[in-house]
């Protein structure tokens, strides 16, 4: 009887010890410290992180409003999502030009959600921004819960704080693109994996494919992280998400991935270019306080021991992008999906730094506080980069779209290399000279369709000088020029008009100029 009671007490003692270990798994590795005592509760951690995120978002939105007197998007591609969402909400189907369904959206799930917002509010700017902000907040929540289980609350807090003071992610989630919402996928998957909920993990990664085509890589890596005895079941779950995605794109455009992927694969051949390395260096050195990256080697080892697939994903993703892309695009947005796990890797250095001899411990916390403060300072200064980008798109593409709506007729076709805002505000049929939302053709083939107006970056289309249709039938009308361009393809967008439409459009253009304030 006594032996049974002793045995039961031992089991209860073991369970209590296990519960304490869950509350702070790295208690033996990370001794008591001022930072750990301050962040001893989830409520305090959540409140402080929400305060950081709210302050960062408000700062960037205030800079945006100051620059343009309102709000907008920092990328023209965001307006492509807006056109698809508006057409979908209006019952025209998945199309950019009405009645021409096409797989032109890289993020069908984002487009559907934005269409739902449009049905309610009849606008897209705040819908896209709110989806981005909500996505970053949810990604931070899941990353925190995962970091807490894999290490401790201090590590989890630092990882999320780095996400919330990352200029790259702040610009991305306010840009009107899907990246903020996509980040929920890997972070939720990591949390599910830490709880051994592999079905939920693959579900999160499968949904991510509907937000970014590159998510297929993370889905494959995540599947390898599933225990062998569960992989066949998880393969079925993953296929249930990926197969409809392939069918959806193939049905609309005859290619299993979005049309943008096919177009860029034909147009660009990067293959480990030096340009990509230069852009990566710019992302690291300008958008971050560079000493942060000294944390990566130690953090990689610490994270690899806990969740190897989360540790290897950032370098693997980078190598894949480097081999496939010539450029990392505006604000290096093609690299953004790897950043949350990169920040988690930095935070895992905390496990090592705070576990050093006691005489180093206080210094380690001071160093980490300085790193975070300096990164927040970097984010604060780069708010004007976001604001200037919104100003660029507003002053060029949005202005061009509104002008085209005034000077052209409803039946006119506009050919352009930046289709987003021009398509959204003009309400005209748009011929995409790049091939993102209409089939990719040569410049000469596009000219044979006789668009009424062209809005192009001249350096992109040097072949226009030798195209007989363009030379014989198009006249220069005007140009829009930016004083300080950081995001558009070129600082000047030229307007050319077909000869038989020139007089009418020129008259309307002059009247518009005279009536402009």
C-alpha positions in Angstrom: 0.0 0.0 0.0 2.8 2.4 1.0 4.9 1.4 -2.0 1.9 2.2 -4.3 1.5 5.6 -2.7 5.2 6.3 -3.1 5.0 5.2 -6.7 2.0 7.5 -7.4 3.7 10.4 -5.8 6.7 9.9 -7.9 4.5 9.9 -11.1 2.8 13.1 -9.9 6.2 14.7 -9.2 7.4 13.7 -12.7 4.2 15.2 -14.3 4.7 18.4 -12.4 8.3 18.6 -13.5 7.2 18.0 -17.1 4.6 20.8 -16.8 7.2 23.2 -15.5 9.5 22.2 -18.3 6.8 23.0 -20.8 6.3 26.4 -19.4 10.0 27.2 -19.9 11.7 24.3 -21.8 15.1 26.0 -21.7 15.1 26.8 -18.0 18.2 24.8 -17.5 19.9 26.5 -20.4 18.8 30.0 -19.8 19.1 30.9 -16.1 17.1 33.7 -14.4 17.7 37.1 -15.9 16.1 40.5 -15.8 14.6 40.1 -19.2 13.1 36.7 -18.4 11.6 38.0 -15.2 10.0 41.0 -17.0 8.5 38.7 -19.7 7.3 36.1 -17.2 3.8 36.0 -18.5 2.2 35.6 -22.0 0.0 38.6 -21.4 2.9 41.0 -20.9 4.7 39.5 -23.9 1.5 39.9 -26.1 0.8 43.4 -24.9 4.4 44.6 -25.5 4.5 43.0 -29.0 1.2 44.5 -30.0 2.5 47.8 -28.8 5.6 47.5 -31.0 3.6 46.4 -34.0 0.9 49.1 -33.6 3.6 51.8 -33.3 5.5 50.5 -36.3 2.4 50.3 -38.5 1.1 53.7 -37.4 4.5 55.3 -38.1 4.6 53.9 -41.7 1.0 54.8 -42.4 1.6 58.3 -41.1 4.6 58.7 -43.4 2.5 57.4 -46.3 -0.3 59.9 -45.6 2.2 62.7 -45.3 3.8 61.9 -48.7 0.6 61.5 -50.8 -2.1 63.1 -48.7 -3.9 59.8 -48.4 -3.1 56.1 -48.8 -2.2 53.8 -51.6 0.1 51.0 -52.7 3.8 50.9 -52.9 3.8 48.4 -55.8 1.9 48.5 -59.1 1.4 44.7 -58.8 -0.9 45.4 -55.9 -3.3 47.0 -58.3 -3.3 43.9 -60.4 -4.7 42.0 -57.4 -7.2 44.9 -57.0 -8.5 44.5 -60.6 -8.9 40.7 -60.2 -10.7 41.2 -56.9 -13.1 43.8 -58.3 -13.9 41.7 -61.4 -14.4 38.6 -59.2 -16.7 40.6 -56.8 -18.6 42.0 -59.8 -19.3 38.5 -61.2 -16.9 38.7 -64.1 -14.9 35.7 -63.0 -11.1 35.4 -62.4 -10.1 37.9 -65.1 -8.2 41.1 -65.6 -10.0 42.2 -68.7 -13.7 41.3 -68.5 -14.7 38.0 -70.1 -11.1 36.8 -70.4 -10.5 34.4 -67.5 -6.8 33.9 -66.8 -4.6 32.7 -64.0 -2.9 36.0 -63.6 -3.0 36.2 -59.8 -0.1 34.7 -57.9 -2.2 34.5 -54.8 -5.8 33.3 -55.6 -6.7 33.1 -51.9 -5.6 36.7 -51.3 -7.6 37.8 -54.4 -10.8 36.0 -53.1 -10.5 37.6 -49.6 -9.9 41.0 -51.2 -13.0 40.5 -53.4 -15.0 39.8 -50.3 -13.8 43.0 -48.8 -14.7 44.8 -52.0 -18.3 43.5 -51.9 -18.6 45.1 -48.4 -16.6 48.3 -48.7 -16.4 48.9 -52.5 -12.7 49.8 -52.2 -9.4 47.8 -52.1 -6.7 49.9 -50.5 -7.7 49.4 -46.9 -8.9 45.8 -47.6 -5.4 44.9 -48.8 -3.6 46.7 -46.0 -5.8 45.2 -43.3 -5.2 41.7 -44.7 -1.5 42.4 -44.7 -1.5 43.8 -41.1 -3.7 41.0 -39.8 -1.5 38.5 -41.5 1.7 39.9 -39.9 0.0 39.9 -36.5 -1.2 36.3 -36.8 2.2 35.2 -38.1 3.8 36.8 -35.1 1.3 35.0 -32.8 2.1 31.6 -34.2 5.9 32.3 -34.3 5.7 33.3 -30.7 3.9 30.2 -29.6 6.3 28.0 -31.7 9.4 29.8 -30.3 8.0 29.4 -26.8 7.7 25.7 -27.2 11.0 25.2 -29.0 13.0 27.4 -26.6 11.6 29.9 -24.1 9.5 33.0 -23.9 12.4 35.4 -24.3 13.6 33.7 -27.5 10.0 33.7 -28.8 9.5 37.4 -27.9 12.8 38.5 -29.6 11.9 36.6 -32.8 8.5 38.2 -33.1 9.9 41.6 -32.1 12.4 41.4 -35.0 9.6 40.6 -37.4 7.6 43.7 -36.1 10.6 46.1 -36.5 11.7 44.6 -39.9 11.4 47.4 -42.5 11.1 44.7 -45.2 8.1 43.1 -43.6 6.5 46.4 -42.6 6.7 47.6 -46.2 5.5 44.2 -47.5 2.4 44.0 -45.3 1.3 47.6 -46.2 2.2 47.3 -49.9 -1.2 45.7 -50.9 0.5 42.4 -51.8 -0.1 39.0 -50.3 3.1 38.5 -48.4 1.8 39.6 -45.0 -1.0 37.1 -45.2 1.3 34.4 -46.6 3.6 34.6 -43.5 0.9 33.0 -41.4 1.4 29.7 -43.3 5.0 28.9 -42.3 4.6 30.3 -38.8 1.4 28.3 -38.1 3.0 25.2 -39.6 6.0 25.5 -37.3 3.7 25.9 -34.3 1.6 22.8 -35.4 4.9 20.8 -35.9 6.1 21.8 -32.4 2.8 20.3 -31.0 3.2 17.2 -33.3 -0.1 18.2 -35.1 1.2 17.1 -38.5 -2.1 17.3 -40.2 -2.6 20.9 -39.3 1.0 21.6 -40.3 0.5 20.3 -43.8 -2.8 22.1 -44.0 -1.1 25.4 -43.2 1.6 24.8 -45.7 -0.9 23.7 -48.3 -3.0 26.9 -47.9 0.3 28.8 -48.3 0.6 27.5 -51.9 -2.6 29.4 -52.7 -0.9 32.6 -51.5 2.6 32.2 -53.0 3.8 29.6 -55.6 7.2 29.4 -53.9 5.4 27.8 -50.9 5.6 24.5 -52.8 9.3 24.4 -51.6 8.4 24.8 -48.0 5.6 22.3 -48.3 8.1 19.7 -49.6 10.6 20.5 -46.8 7.8 20.4 -44.2 6.6 17.0 -45.5 10.2 15.6 -44.9 10.0 16.8 -41.3 6.9 14.6 -40.7 7.7 11.2 -39.0 8.1 8.5 -41.6 5.1 6.5 -40.5 2.9 9.6 -41.1 4.2 10.7 -44.4 1.8 8.9 -46.7 -1.2 10.3 -44.9 0.4 13.8 -45.0 1.1 13.4 -48.7 -2.6 12.9 -49.2 -3.4 16.0 -47.3 -0.8 18.0 -49.2 -2.1 16.7 -52.5 -5.6 17.7 -51.6 -4.4 21.4 -51.6 -1.8 21.3 -54.4 -3.7 19.3 -57.0 -6.7 21.7 -57.2 -4.2 24.6 -57.3 -2.6 23.1 -60.4 -5.9 22.3 -62.0 -7.2 25.8 -61.3 -4.2 27.4 -63.1 -4.1 24.9 -65.9 -7.8 25.3 -66.6 -7.4 29.1 -66.9 -4.1 29.4 -68.7 -2.8 26.0 -69.8 0.0 26.0 -67.2 -0.1 24.5 -63.7 1.3 27.6 -62.1 0.2 31.2 -62.3 0.8 32.9 -65.7 3.3 35.3 -64.0 5.6 32.3 -63.2 5.6 31.2 -66.9 6.2 34.7 -68.2 9.1 35.4 -65.8 10.7 32.0 -66.5 10.7 32.8 -70.2 11.9 36.4 -69.7 14.5 36.1 -67.0 17.2 33.5 -66.6 19.1 34.4 -63.4 21.2 31.3 -62.7 23.2 32.5 -59.7 23.8 36.0 -61.0 26.0 38.6 -59.2 23.1 41.0 -59.5 21.1 38.9 -57.1 24.0 38.8 -54.6 24.3 42.6 -54.7 20.6 43.0 -54.0 20.8 40.5 -51.2 23.7 42.5 -49.7 21.5 45.6 -50.0 18.6 43.9 -48.2 20.9 42.8 -45.3 22.8 46.0 -44.9 20.2 48.6 -45.6 17.0 47.0 -44.1 18.8 45.6 -41.1 21.3 46.7 -38.5 24.1 44.6 -39.9 25.5 43.2 -36.6 22.2 41.3 -36.2 23.6 38.8 -38.8 26.4 37.9 -36.4 23.7 35.9 -34.5 22.9 33.6 -37.4 25.7 30.9 -37.2 25.1 30.1 -33.5 21.4 30.5 -33.9 21.4 28.1 -36.9 23.0 25.3 -34.8 20.6 25.9 -31.9 17.5 26.0 -34.1 18.7 23.0 -36.2 18.7 20.9 -33.0 15.1 21.8 -32.3 13.5 22.1 -35.7 16.0 21.3 -38.5 13.5 22.1 -41.3 12.9 25.6 -40.0 16.7 26.2 -39.8 17.5 24.9 -43.3 14.5 26.6 -45.0 16.0 30.2 -45.2 19.3 29.2 -46.9 17.5 26.6 -49.1 14.9 29.1 -50.1 17.6 31.7 -50.9 19.6 29.3 -53.0 16.5 28.3 -55.0 15.5 31.9 -55.6 19.1 32.8 -56.6 19.1 30.0 -59.2 15.8 30.9 -60.6 15.5 34.7 -60.5 17.6 37.5 -62.1 16.4 40.0 -59.5 14.8 39.9 -56.1 12.2 42.6 -57.3 11.2 45.8 -55.6 12.1 45.9 -51.9 13.6 42.4 -52.4 10.1 41.0 -51.9 10.9 37.6 -53.4 13.1 37.0 -50.4 10.5 38.1 -47.8 9.1 34.6 -47.2 12.3 33.4 -45.6 12.6 36.3 -43.1 10.5 35.1 -40.1 12.6 31.9 -39.9 15.8 33.9 -40.3 14.7 36.1 -37.4 13.9 33.0 -35.4 17.4 31.8 -36.1 18.8 35.1 -34.7 16.6 34.8 -31.6 17.8 31.3 -31.0 21.3 32.7 -30.4 19.7 34.0 -27.2 19.7 30.4 -25.9 23.5 30.2 -26.4 24.3 33.8 -25.3 22.3 33.7 -22.1 23.6 30.3 -21.2 27.2 31.5 -20.9 29.0 31.9 -17.6 27.3 34.2 -15.1 29.8 37.0 -15.6 28.8 37.2 -19.3 25.1 36.9 -18.8 24.3 40.6 -18.0 26.4 41.7 -20.9 24.6 39.3 -23.3 21.2 40.8 -22.4 22.6 44.4 -22.9 24.0 43.4 -26.3 20.6 41.9 -27.3 18.7 45.0 -26.2 21.1 47.2 -28.2 20.6 45.0 -31.3 16.8 45.3 -31.1 16.9 49.1 -30.4 19.2 49.7 -33.3 17.1 47.6 -35.6 14.0 49.6 -34.5 15.9 52.7 -35.3 16.6 51.4 -38.8 13.0 50.6 -39.3 12.0 54.1 -38.2 14.3 55.8 -40.7 13.1 53.6 -43.6 9.5 54.7 -43.2 10.2 57.3 -45.8 11.2 54.6 -48.3 7.8 53.1 -48.0 6.2 56.6 -48.3 8.2 57.5 -51.3 7.3 54.2 -53.0 3.6 54.9 -52.5 4.2 58.4 -53.9 5.9 57.0 -57.0 3.0 54.6 -57.8 0.4 57.3 -57.1 2.2 60.0 -59.2 2.9 57.7 -62.1 0.7 54.7 -62.6 -2.4 55.9 -60.7 -2.2 59.3 -62.4 -1.7 57.6 -65.8 -4.8 55.4 -65.2 -7.0 58.3 -64.2 -5.8 60.4 -67.2 -6.4 57.5 -69.6 -10.0 57.2 -68.3 -10.5 60.9 -69.2 -8.9 61.1 -72.6 -9.7 57.7 -74.2 -13.0 56.2 -75.2 -14.6 53.2 -73.5 -13.9 51.0 -76.5 -10.2 51.9 -76.7 -7.4 49.6 -75.9 -4.4 50.7 -73.8 -1.1 48.9 -74.2 1.3 49.2 -71.2 4.1 47.5 -69.3 2.6 48.4 -65.9 -1.0 47.2 -66.0 -2.1 47.4 -62.4 -3.2 50.9 -61.6 -3.8 51.8 -65.2 -6.2 48.9 -65.6 -7.9 49.6 -62.3 -8.5 53.4 -62.9 -8.9 53.6 -66.6 -11.6 51.0 -67.0 -10.3 50.2 -70.5 -9.2 47.0 -72.1 -5.5 46.6 -71.3 -2.9 44.9 -73.5 -0.1 43.7 -71.3 3.2 44.2 -73.1 5.0 42.1 -70.5 2.5 39.2 -70.6 1.4 39.0 -67.0 -2.4 39.3 -67.5 -2.6 38.8 -71.3 -0.7 36.2 -73.3 3.0 37.0 -73.8 3.8 38.3 -77.3 6.5 40.2 -79.0 6.3 44.0 -79.3 5.5 43.7 -83.0 2.7 41.2 -82.4 1.2 43.5 -79.8 1.3 46.4 -82.2 -0.7 44.4 -84.7 -3.6 44.6 -82.3 -3.6 48.4 -82.9 -4.0 49.7 -79.3 -5.3 53.3 -79.2 -2.6 54.4 -76.7 0.7 53.1 -75.3 2.1 54.0 -71.9 5.6 52.6 -71.7 9.1 53.0 -70.4 11.1 53.7 -73.5 14.3 51.9 -72.5 12.3 48.7 -72.1 11.2 48.7 -75.7 14.1 49.8 -77.9 12.6 47.6 -80.6 9.8 50.1 -81.1 12.2 52.1 -83.3 12.3 49.3 -85.9 8.7 48.2 -85.8 6.9 49.4 -88.9 3.5 49.6 -87.3 4.7 51.7 -84.4 6.9 54.0 -86.6 4.2 54.6 -89.2 1.1 54.8 -87.0 2.0 56.1 -83.5 2.8 59.6 -82.4 4.4 60.8 -79.1 1.9 62.8 -76.9 3.5 63.4 -73.5 5.3 61.8 -70.6 5.0 61.5 -66.8 8.3 62.0 -65.0 9.1 61.3 -61.3 11.5 63.5 -59.5 12.9 60.7 -57.3 12.1 57.2 -58.4 12.8 54.2 -56.2 10.2 51.6 -57.3 9.0 52.2 -60.9 10.7 50.5 -63.8 12.0 53.8 -65.1 11.6 57.5 -64.0 9.7 58.5 -67.1 6.6 56.9 -68.7 5.9 58.0 -72.2 2.5 58.2 -73.9 2.1 57.3 -77.6 -1.2 57.5 -79.5 -2.4 55.9 -82.7 -2.5 58.4 -85.6 -6.3 58.1 -86.2 -7.0 58.7 -82.5 -4.3 61.3 -81.9 -6.3 64.5 -82.6 -9.2 63.5 -80.4 -7.0 62.3 -77.5 -4.6 65.2 -77.7 -7.5 67.7 -77.4 -8.9 65.9 -74.4 -5.4 65.7 -72.9 -4.9 69.5 -73.3 -8.3 70.2 -71.7 -7.4 67.9 -68.8 -4.1 69.7 -68.3 -5.8 73.1 -68.3 -8.3 72.0 -65.8 -5.8 70.4 -63.5 -5.0 72.4 -60.3 
